[in-house]
Amino acid sequence: MTSHLYSAAAHTVRWLASTEDDEHGEGEHFGVHIEYEDLYDSIIFLCCIYVGGQIANFCRMPSLVGEIIVGILLGPPLADYVPNPEAFVMLGEIGLVLLVVEAGIDVDVSTLKLIGTRGLMIALIGSVLPIGLGIVIAIMINGTENIKESIAAGATFGPTSVGVALSILRSGGVLNTPVGQLIISAAVIDDMIALIVLSQLESLTGTIDAASVLIPVVSAVGFLVLGGYVALFIFPPLVHKYLHPKIPEENLGKAELAIMFGILLFMMPATYYAKASYLMGGFIAGLAFCTSHDLHVEFVRQLKRVMQWLLRIFFAASIGFQVPIKDLFKGSVIWKGLVFCIALLGKLAVGFMVPNFTQSASFTGYHLRDCLITGFSMAAEGEFAFVIAVFSVSEGLISEDLYAAVVLAVLISTIIPPFLLRFTIGYYNKKSADELEALAQEEMERNHNLDSERPSEQSPVEREDALVAEIRNQTAVFLCIQTQSEAKWGLMHNLMAQLAKSGLEVIDHRAWHPRGIDSTLVNEIYAKDILKRTEDKATNELLDVRMEEIRVALEGVINQEEARVKVQRWFPGVVEEITESVHEKHGNKKKSKLSLEASLLKEATANLRRSQTIQTHATKEKSVKEILEGMQEEILVPDEALTAAAAAPTTAPRPRRRRQKM
């Protein structure tokens, strides 16, 4: 950096000492000029990048695949069509820095607490095991003559693409479930590990000795641990104390964004000259504001679109320009790339470390679903894998042939695991709906045929009356459980374990919280329970006892004085629909065929999403005590009101759900 400043100063002195004739000598032009052809070709390149990404999306692949292909075809490796390729590579690297800054901003400390030790181990093993397998494969391919090359090749298979996993899990409705939260947290930890690995690879570029190996590792870990501690626990209180009172609320995000870029300009050279990766500096700069809602909103508003285009250029130019396409389809490159895909088995294996959040036996049923979802999510590599590969080839750590094989394997990992992830989520969602429908129909048939004297002689009206009676008196009840507490280590796993121990069948579950280290965590769970009737107790009395038992058990798991647990009966919309159909039976209205399980799942999901939106906004920048005192809860009409509505004359208005405040 000193040499750059000296060069700029010397150039300025020469310019000041020059005469007008010197400045405008023969054949020289004032300013910086570009050719029309270069401008037009650059615009064509940008258009092709966008179209390539959209085609990849249409083919159910991540857009980066299409963008890399465009870079390969139009860049120096093949067509050499793109003018000034170094400029595009520079823009791509700027996009990479912003990506790392965003990764720091998006760190969710509360979620990291929730996943507990098991989640941390999944992240660590999910990085170390694929790297180890990659190194072993590289040694088997190239022998032991160049260990540095094997280490660099293996390091490429450590990272996990947060973006790819986030997109698919969100679209599949899995993101805010316990397994979804675990996956995203593990992927973020993988990114941190990737930054340390990148720093370690920089030590292999020169002469290897004890100092060159230890200094980058100690520097990277030191910046991550000490810098992370300052960014999380020291810097935010200072900003809140000294900056917030002096800045109008509408300008707070802009002020914090300016401060973040100041930290970025300081941390990048600090980490670079300390022999760590300069990307680590970008990560810490973003991490300092990971609890700020205002900065997050401002960052998205000001930079998100720009960053999307810079990342498109990064994949097309920084990655695509360096893929030796002429060597990519050599037989040796193809078989090496396919063999390197074996390293991804290390990612798939950690999926089977996922805790059993379901009532299925371990590694069967829906626990197997969670294992597969985790494994396929972790196996989807992306940005950081390419970063490590490009760094390794540009620094001469790996040959072009080996680089081509590694890139081929990473490309495969961005295509096949995301496809399998989508398929798994879709398959089990459909399976869950089919099973619930079958169970509901079976239960209905069983209850309809309790009268063994004339099970088939019931008229449609009588069957409807029997169904209403079943709804009123059924042993199967539906519950809405909401917990409000501060996040603590391993809380998610402990809550789900207690629900399973209590014999509850979870229909849907979401967890959310506002930004902050000690923010309020809200878990909302819709579950089915079975009441064991006794002759000496009424159904309502049994239900009250059961709900109190569940509440006490969950409070014991959370073990926080200010924590709050609500357990209430949930009346799904299907109950109201059936009741309404009975009211209309004397009118000539055709009763539609109802799908009980579809109604249950649809309403539970809708309630969860609505509650998440309302309560996340309501909990912004409030203490735990304030949130718990002001929290609103949606409850439906009590059982007595439903009974009265069903017994009312057919001309009575339809029963409507009523919302009350806690």
C-alpha positions in Angstrom: 0.0 0.0 0.0 2.9 2.4 0.8 4.3 1.9 -2.7 1.0 2.8 -4.3 0.8 6.0 -2.2 4.4 6.9 -3.2 3.6 6.2 -6.9 0.5 8.4 -6.8 2.5 11.2 -5.0 5.3 11.1 -7.6 2.8 11.2 -10.5 1.2 14.3 -9.0 4.5 16.1 -8.6 5.4 15.3 -12.2 2.1 16.6 -13.4 2.4 19.9 -11.4 5.9 20.4 -12.9 4.9 19.7 -16.5 4.0 22.4 -19.0 1.0 22.7 -21.3 3.1 21.5 -24.2 4.2 18.5 -22.3 0.6 17.7 -21.4 -0.7 18.0 -24.9 2.1 16.6 -26.9 1.7 15.3 -30.4 -0.4 12.2 -30.7 -1.6 12.5 -27.0 -5.2 13.0 -25.9 -6.4 14.6 -22.7 -8.4 12.3 -20.4 -9.3 8.6 -20.6 -11.1 7.4 -23.7 -12.8 4.2 -24.7 -13.6 2.8 -28.1 -17.2 2.4 -29.2 -16.6 -1.2 -30.1 -15.3 -2.0 -26.6 -18.4 -0.3 -25.0 -20.8 -2.2 -27.3 -19.0 -5.6 -26.7 -19.1 -5.0 -22.9 -22.9 -4.4 -23.0 -23.4 -7.5 -25.1 -21.3 -9.4 -22.5 -23.4 -8.1 -19.6 -26.6 -9.0 -21.4 -25.3 -12.5 -22.1 -24.4 -13.0 -18.4 -28.0 -12.1 -17.4 -29.6 -14.3 -20.0 -27.3 -17.2 -19.1 -28.3 -16.9 -15.4 -32.0 -16.9 -16.3 -31.7 -19.9 -18.5 -29.9 -21.8 -15.7 -32.7 -20.8 -13.3 -35.3 -22.0 -15.8 -33.5 -25.3 -15.9 -33.7 -25.5 -12.1 -30.1 -24.8 -11.6 -28.4 -22.0 -9.7 -27.9 -18.9 -11.9 -24.1 -19.0 -11.3 -23.8 -22.1 -13.5 -25.1 -20.2 -16.5 -23.0 -17.1 -15.7 -19.8 -19.2 -15.5 -20.6 -20.9 -18.8 -21.1 -17.4 -20.4 -17.7 -16.3 -19.1 -16.1 -19.5 -20.4 -17.5 -19.1 -23.9 -17.0 -15.4 -24.4 -13.9 -14.9 -22.3 -10.2 -15.3 -23.0 -10.2 -19.1 -22.7 -12.3 -19.6 -25.8 -13.8 -16.7 -27.9 -11.7 -13.9 -26.3 -14.6 -11.6 -27.2 -14.7 -9.5 -24.0 -12.7 -6.3 -24.0 -10.6 -5.3 -21.1 -11.0 -8.6 -19.2 -8.9 -7.3 -16.3 -11.5 -4.6 -15.6 -14.3 -7.2 -15.4 -12.2 -9.4 -13.1 -11.6 -6.3 -10.8 -15.4 -5.6 -10.7 -16.0 -9.2 -9.8 -13.5 -9.1 -6.9 -15.3 -6.0 -5.6 -18.5 -8.0 -5.7 -16.8 -10.8 -3.7 -15.7 -8.3 -1.0 -19.3 -7.0 -0.7 -20.5 -10.6 -0.5 -18.2 -11.3 2.4 -19.4 -8.1 4.1 -23.0 -9.2 3.7 -22.1 -12.6 5.1 -20.9 -10.8 8.3 -24.0 -8.7 8.4 -26.3 -11.7 8.1 -24.7 -13.7 10.9 -27.6 -14.6 13.3 -26.1 -14.9 16.8 -29.4 -16.1 18.3 -29.7 -18.9 15.8 -26.1 -19.9 16.4 -27.0 -20.3 20.0 -30.1 -22.4 19.2 -28.3 -25.0 17.1 -26.1 -26.0 20.1 -23.1 -28.3 20.1 -24.6 -30.7 17.6 -25.0 -27.9 15.0 -21.4 -26.7 15.6 -20.1 -30.2 15.1 -22.0 -30.6 11.9 -20.4 -27.4 10.6 -16.9 -28.4 11.6 -17.0 -32.0 10.4 -18.9 -30.8 7.3 -15.8 -28.7 6.4 -13.0 -30.9 7.7 -14.2 -34.2 6.3 -14.6 -33.1 2.7 -11.3 -31.3 2.8 -9.6 -34.5 4.1 -11.3 -36.6 1.4 -10.3 -34.1 -1.3 -6.6 -34.1 -0.1 -6.6 -37.9 -0.1 -8.1 -38.1 -3.6 -5.6 -35.5 -4.9 -2.7 -37.5 -3.4 -4.0 -40.7 -5.0 -4.2 -38.9 -8.4 -0.9 -37.0 -8.3 1.1 -38.9 -5.8 3.0 -37.4 -2.9 5.5 -35.3 -4.8 3.5 -32.1 -4.5 1.7 -32.0 -1.2 0.9 -28.3 -1.5 -1.1 -29.0 -4.7 -3.1 -31.7 -2.9 -3.9 -29.5 0.1 -5.0 -26.7 -2.2 -7.2 -29.0 -4.2 -8.8 -30.6 -1.2 -9.5 -27.2 0.5 -11.9 -26.3 -2.3 -14.4 -28.8 -1.0 -14.9 -27.3 2.4 -17.3 -24.4 1.9 -21.1 -24.6 1.6 -23.1 -22.2 -0.5 -25.4 -20.2 1.9 -27.2 -18.6 -1.0 -28.2 -21.8 -2.8 -29.4 -23.5 0.4 -31.2 -20.4 1.6 -33.2 -20.1 -1.7 -34.3 -23.7 -1.9 -35.1 -24.1 1.8 -37.2 -20.9 1.7 -39.1 -22.0 -1.4 -39.8 -25.4 0.2 -41.1 -23.9 3.4 -38.3 -25.4 5.5 -36.2 -22.4 6.3 -37.6 -21.5 9.7 -38.0 -25.1 10.8 -35.4 -26.5 13.3 -33.5 -28.4 10.6 -33.6 -25.3 8.3 -32.1 -23.1 11.0 -29.5 -25.7 11.7 -28.5 -25.9 8.0 -28.1 -22.1 7.6 -26.1 -21.7 10.8 -23.8 -24.5 9.8 -23.3 -23.0 6.4 -22.4 -19.6 7.9 -19.8 -21.4 10.2 -18.4 -23.1 7.1 -17.8 -19.7 5.5 -15.8 -18.7 8.6 -13.8 -21.8 8.3 -13.3 -21.1 4.6 -11.7 -17.7 5.4 -9.3 -19.4 7.8 -8.5 -22.0 5.1 -7.9 -19.3 2.6 -5.4 -17.6 4.9 -3.6 -20.9 5.4 -3.3 -21.4 1.6 -1.6 -18.0 1.3 1.2 -19.4 3.5 1.8 -22.1 1.0 2.6 -19.7 -1.8 6.2 -19.1 -0.6 8.9 -21.0 1.2 7.3 -23.3 3.7 8.7 -23.0 7.3 7.2 -22.9 10.7 6.7 -19.2 10.7 5.0 -19.1 7.3 2.6 -21.8 8.3 1.8 -20.6 11.8 1.5 -16.9 11.3 -1.4 -17.0 8.8 -3.4 -19.4 10.9 -2.8 -17.5 14.2 -3.5 -14.3 12.5 -6.8 -15.5 10.9 -8.0 -17.2 14.1 -7.0 -14.2 16.1 -8.9 -11.8 13.9 -11.9 -14.0 13.9 -12.0 -14.6 17.6 -10.8 -11.3 19.0 -12.2 -9.2 16.2 -15.5 -11.1 16.4 -15.7 -10.5 20.1 -15.2 -6.8 19.7 -17.6 -6.7 16.8 -20.3 -8.5 18.7 -20.0 -7.4 22.3 -18.0 -4.1 22.5 -18.7 -2.2 19.3 -22.5 -2.3 19.2 -23.0 -0.9 22.7 -20.7 2.0 21.9 -22.6 2.7 18.7 -25.9 2.6 20.5 -24.6 4.9 23.3 -22.7 7.6 21.4 -24.1 7.5 17.8 -27.9 6.8 18.2 -28.7 9.8 20.3 -27.0 12.2 17.9 -28.4 10.9 14.6 -32.0 11.2 13.5 -33.7 7.8 13.2 -34.3 8.2 9.5 -30.5 8.8 8.9 -29.3 6.1 11.3 -28.8 3.4 8.7 -26.9 5.8 6.4 -24.6 6.8 9.2 -23.9 3.2 10.2 -23.3 2.2 6.6 -20.6 5.0 6.4 -19.0 3.7 9.6 -19.0 0.2 8.3 -17.2 1.1 5.2 -14.7 3.0 7.3 -14.1 -0.2 9.3 -13.8 -2.1 6.0 -11.1 0.3 4.7 -9.2 -0.3 7.9 -9.6 -4.0 8.3 -8.8 -5.1 4.8 -5.2 -3.9 4.8 -4.9 -4.9 8.5 -5.7 -8.5 7.8 -3.8 -8.5 4.5 -0.5 -7.4 6.0 -1.0 -9.6 9.0 -0.9 -12.6 6.5 -4.6 -13.4 6.9 -7.0 -13.1 4.0 -8.3 -9.5 3.3 -11.7 -11.1 3.0 -11.5 -11.8 6.8 -11.4 -8.0 7.2 -14.5 -7.6 5.2 -16.3 -10.3 7.2 -15.5 -8.6 10.5 -16.6 -5.2 9.2 -20.0 -6.7 8.4 -20.1 -8.6 11.7 -19.8 -5.4 13.7 -23.4 -4.5 12.5 -25.0 -7.9 12.4 -27.4 -6.8 15.2 -28.4 -3.6 13.5 -31.7 -3.6 11.7 -31.3 -0.1 10.3 -28.0 -1.0 8.7 -29.3 -4.2 7.2 -32.2 -2.3 5.6 -29.9 0.4 4.3 -27.4 -2.1 3.0 -30.1 -4.0 1.1 -31.6 -0.7 -0.3 -28.3 0.8 -1.4 -26.2 -2.1 -2.5 -28.2 -5.3 -3.0 -28.9 -4.8 -6.7 -25.4 -3.5 -7.4 -24.0 -6.5 -5.6 -26.1 -8.9 -7.6 -24.6 -7.6 -10.8 -21.1 -7.5 -9.4 -21.5 -11.2 -8.4 -22.7 -12.1 -11.8 -19.6 -10.5 -13.2 -17.5 -12.3 -10.5 -18.8 -15.7 -11.7 -18.5 -14.9 -15.4 -15.2 -13.1 -15.3 -13.2 -14.0 -12.1 -14.3 -17.7 -12.4 -15.2 -18.2 -16.0 -12.2 -16.4 -17.5 -9.9 -18.8 -15.7 -11.5 -22.1 -16.7 -9.3 -23.8 -19.3 -12.2 -24.8 -21.5 -10.0 -26.5 -24.1 -8.7 -28.8 -21.4 -12.0 -29.2 -19.6 -13.3 -32.0 -21.8 -10.1 -34.0 -21.8 -10.6 -37.6 -20.7 -8.2 -37.1 -17.8 -9.9 -33.9 -16.6 -13.3 -35.5 -16.7 -12.4 -38.6 -14.8 -10.5 -36.6 -12.2 -13.4 -34.2 -11.7 -15.8 -37.1 -11.2 -13.5 -38.8 -8.7 -13.2 -35.5 -6.8 -17.0 -35.6 -6.4 -16.4 -38.4 -3.9 -15.2 -35.7 -1.5 -18.8 -34.5 -1.4 -19.7 -37.7 0.4 -18.2 -36.1 3.4 -20.9 -33.4 3.2 -23.6 -35.9 2.7 -22.4 -37.9 5.7 -22.8 -35.1 8.2 -26.5 -35.0 7.4 -26.9 -38.2 9.5 -25.6 -36.2 12.5 -28.9 -34.2 12.6 -30.8 -34.6 15.8 -34.1 -36.4 15.5 -36.7 -33.6 15.7 -39.5 -36.0 14.7 -41.4 -38.9 16.3 -40.0 -41.3 13.6 -37.4 -43.9 14.5 -33.8 -42.6 14.0 -32.7 -42.6 10.3 -36.2 -43.6 9.1 -39.3 -41.7 8.0 -39.1 -37.9 8.6 -35.8 -38.1 10.5 -34.3 -39.6 7.3 -35.9 -36.6 5.4 -34.1 -34.2 7.7 -30.8 -36.1 7.3 -31.1 -36.0 3.5 -32.1 -32.3 3.4 -29.1 -31.4 5.6 -26.7 -33.5 3.5 -27.8 -32.2 0.1 -27.8 -28.6 1.5 -24.3 -28.9 2.8 -23.1 -30.6 -0.5 -24.2 -27.6 -2.6 -20.9 -25.6 -2.9 -20.7 -22.2 -4.5 -19.0 -18.9 -4.1 -16.2 -19.6 -1.6 -15.3 -22.9 -3.3 -14.6 -21.1 -6.5 -12.7 -18.4 -4.6 -10.4 -21.0 -3.1 -9.9 -22.7 -6.5 -9.2 -19.4 -8.4 -6.7 -18.3 -5.7 -4.9 -21.7 -5.8 -4.5 -21.6 -9.6 -3.5 -17.9 -9.8 -0.8 -18.4 -7.1 0.5 -21.5 -8.8 -0.5 -23.9 -6.1 -2.3 -26.2 -8.5 -1.8 -26.9 -12.2 -4.3 -25.9 -14.9 -5.4 -29.5 -15.5 -6.0 -30.1 -11.8 -7.8 -26.7 -11.6 -10.1 -27.7 -14.4 -10.9 -31.0 -12.7 -11.7 -29.2 -9.4 -13.9 -26.7 -11.1 -15.8 -29.4 -12.9 -16.4 -31.1 -9.5 -17.6 -27.9 -8.0 -19.9 -27.2 -10.9 -21.4 -30.7 -10.5 -21.9 -29.9 -6.8 -23.9 -26.7 -7.7 -26.2 -28.7 -10.1 -26.9 -32.2 -8.6 -27.2 -31.6 -4.8 -29.6 -28.6 -5.3 -31.8 -30.7 -7.6 -31.8 -33.6 -5.1 -32.6 -31.1 -2.3 -35.7 -29.8 -4.2 -36.8 -33.3 -5.0 -36.4 -34.5 -1.4 -38.4 -31.5 0.0 -41.1 -31.9 -2.6 -41.3 -35.7 -2.1 -41.7 -35.6 1.6 -44.1 -32.7 1.5 -46.4 -34.8 -0.7 -45.8 -37.9 1.3 -46.7 -36.0 4.5 -49.9 -34.7 2.9 -50.9 -38.2 1.6 -50.2 -39.9 4.9 -52.3 -37.3 6.8 -55.1 -37.6 4.4 -55.1 -41.4 4.7 -55.0 -41.3 8.5 -57.8 -38.7 8.5 -60.0 -40.8 6.2 -59.2 -44.0 8.2 -60.2 -42.3 11.4 -63.4 -40.9 9.9 -64.3 -44.3 8.5 -63.6 -46.0 11.9 -65.7 -43.5 13.8 -68.5 -43.6 11.2 -68.7 -47.4 11.6 -68.8 -47.6 15.4 -72.4 -48.5 15.2 -72.0 -52.1 14.1 -75.7 -52.7 13.7 -76.2 -50.5 10.7 -72.8 -49.0 9.6 -73.8 -48.7 5.9 -77.4 -47.6 6.4 -76.5 -44.0 7.4 -77.7 -41.3 5.1 -75.4 -38.5 4.0 -77.1 -36.2 6.5 -76.6 -38.7 9.3 -72.9 -39.2 8.4 -72.5 -35.4 8.5 -74.1 -35.3 12.0 -71.8 -38.1 13.1 -68.8 -36.1 11.8 -69.9 -33.0 13.8 -70.3 -35.1 16.9 -66.8 -36.5 16.4 -65.4 -33.0 16.1 -67.1 -32.0 19.4 -66.0 -35.1 21.3 -63.0 -36.4 19.5 -60.0 -37.7 21.5 -57.7 -36.1 19.0 -57.1 -32.4 19.8 -55.1 -29.8 18.1 -52.8 -27.5 20.1 -51.1 -24.2 19.4 -47.9 -23.8 21.5 -46.0 -20.6 21.7 -42.8 -20.0 23.6 -41.2 -16.6 24.2 -37.7 -16.5 25.7 -34.1 -15.5 25.1 -32.1 -17.8 22.9 -29.8 -20.1 24.7 -27.3 -22.8 23.7 -29.1 -25.9 22.2 -32.6 -24.7 23.0 -34.1 -25.8 19.7 -33.1 -29.4 20.1 -34.2 -29.5 23.7 -37.7 -28.1 22.9 -38.2 -30.6 20.1 -37.0 -33.5 22.2 -39.5 -32.5 25.0 -42.4 -32.4 22.5 -41.5 -35.9 21.2 -41.2 -37.1 24.8 -44.7 -35.7 25.6 -46.1 -37.7 22.6 -47.1 -34.7 20.5 -47.3 -35.0 16.8 -45.9 -31.7 15.3 -47.9 -30.5 12.3 -45.7 -27.4 11.7 -43.1 -25.4 13.6 -41.5 -22.0 13.0 -39.0 -20.0 15.0 -38.2 -16.3 14.5 -36.7 -13.3 16.3 -35.6 -9.7 15.6 -32.0 -8.8 15.1 -29.9 -8.7 18.2 -27.7 -10.8 20.5 -30.2 -11.1 23.3 -33.4 -10.6 21.3 -36.6 -12.5 22.1 -37.0 -15.8 20.4 -40.5 -16.9 19.5 -41.3 -20.6 18.8 -44.8 -21.3 17.5 -45.8 -25.0 17.1 -49.0 -26.5 15.8 -49.4 -30.1 17.1 -51.8 -32.9 17.5 -52.4 -34.7 20.8 -54.4 -37.7 21.9 -56.5 -37.4 25.0 -57.0 -40.6 27.0 -60.5 -40.4 28.3 -61.7 -41.5 31.7 -65.2 -41.9 33.0 -64.6 -39.6 36.0 -63.4 -36.6 34.1 -64.9 -34.5 31.3 -63.1 -33.8 28.1 -62.5 -30.2 28.9 -61.1 -31.0 32.3 -58.7 -33.6 30.8 -57.6 -31.1 28.1 -56.9 -28.4 30.7 -54.8 -30.9 32.7 -52.9 -32.0 29.6 -52.2 -28.5 28.4 -50.9 -27.5 31.9 -48.7 -30.6 31.9 -47.2 -29.6 28.5 -46.7 -26.0 29.6 -44.8 -26.9 32.8 -42.6 -29.4 30.9 -41.6 -26.7 28.3 -41.0 -24.1 31.0 -38.6 -26.5 32.7 -36.7 -27.0 29.4 -36.4 -23.3 28.8 -35.5 -22.6 32.4 -35.7 -18.8 32.3 -37.5 -16.5 34.7 -38.9 -14.2 32.1 -39.7 -16.9 29.6 -43.4 -17.5 28.8 -45.1 -20.5 27.4 -48.7 -20.6 26.1 -50.5 -23.8 25.3 -53.9 -23.4 23.8 -56.4 -25.4 21.9 -56.3 -24.8 18.2 -59.5 -25.1 16.1 -58.4 -25.6 12.5 -60.5 -24.1 9.7 -61.6 -27.5 8.7 -63.7 -27.7 11.8 -65.5 -24.5 10.9 -65.9 -25.7 7.3 -67.6 -28.9 8.5 -69.8 -26.9 10.8 -70.8 -24.5 8.1 -71.6 -27.4 5.8 -74.0 -28.8 8.4 -75.7 -25.4 8.7 -76.3 -25.4 5.0 -77.5 -28.9 4.6 -81.2 -27.9 4.5 -80.4 -25.4 1.7 -79.8 -26.8 -1.7 -76.0 -26.2 -1.5 -73.6 -28.8 -2.6 -71.1 -29.7 0.0 -67.6 -29.7 -1.4 -65.2 -32.5 -0.7 -62.9 -31.5 2.2 -59.3 -32.5 2.6 -58.6 -32.5 6.3 -54.9 -32.7 6.2 -54.6 -30.1 3.5 -56.7 -27.7 5.6 -54.6 -28.4 8.7 -51.3 -27.9 7.0 -52.4 -24.8 5.0 -53.9 -23.1 8.0 -51.0 -23.9 10.3 -48.5 -22.5 7.8 -50.6 -19.4 7.2 -50.9 -18.7 10.9 -47.2 -19.2 11.4 -46.3 -16.8 8.6 -48.7 -14.2 9.8 -47.5 -14.4 13.4 -43.9 -14.2 12.2 -44.5 -11.0 10.3 -46.5 -9.4 13.1 -44.3 -10.4 16.0 -41.0 -9.8 14.3 -42.0 -6.2 13.6 -43.5 -5.9 17.1 -40.3 -7.1 18.8 -38.0 -4.7 17.0 -35.5 -3.1 19.5 -37.5 -4.0 22.6 -36.3 -5.7 25.7 -37.4 -9.2 26.6 -39.6 -7.9 29.4 -41.3 -5.3 27.2 -42.0 -7.9 24.5 -43.4 -10.4 26.8 -45.8 -7.8 28.4 -47.0 -6.5 25.1 -47.1 -9.7 23.1 -50.4 -10.4 21.4 -51.7 -13.9 20.8 -54.3 -15.1 18.4 -56.9 -17.5 19.8 -60.0 -18.9 18.2 -63.5 -19.4 19.5 -63.6 -21.7 22.5 -65.2 -25.1 22.4 -68.4 -24.0 24.1 -69.0 -21.4 21.4 -68.4 -23.9 18.7 -70.9 -26.3 20.3 -73.5 -23.6 20.6 -73.0 -22.5 17.0 -73.5 -26.1 15.8 -76.7 -26.4 17.8 -78.2 -23.1 16.5 -81.0 -23.1 13.9 -79.9 -23.4 10.3 -80.9 -19.9 9.6 -78.4 -18.5 12.0 -75.4 -16.7 10.6 -72.2 -18.7 10.0 -69.9 -19.0 13.0 -66.9 -16.8 12.6 -63.5 -17.0 14.3 -62.8 -14.2 16.8 -59.4 -12.9 17.7 -58.6 -11.7 21.2 -55.6 -10.2 22.9 -53.7 -11.9 25.7 
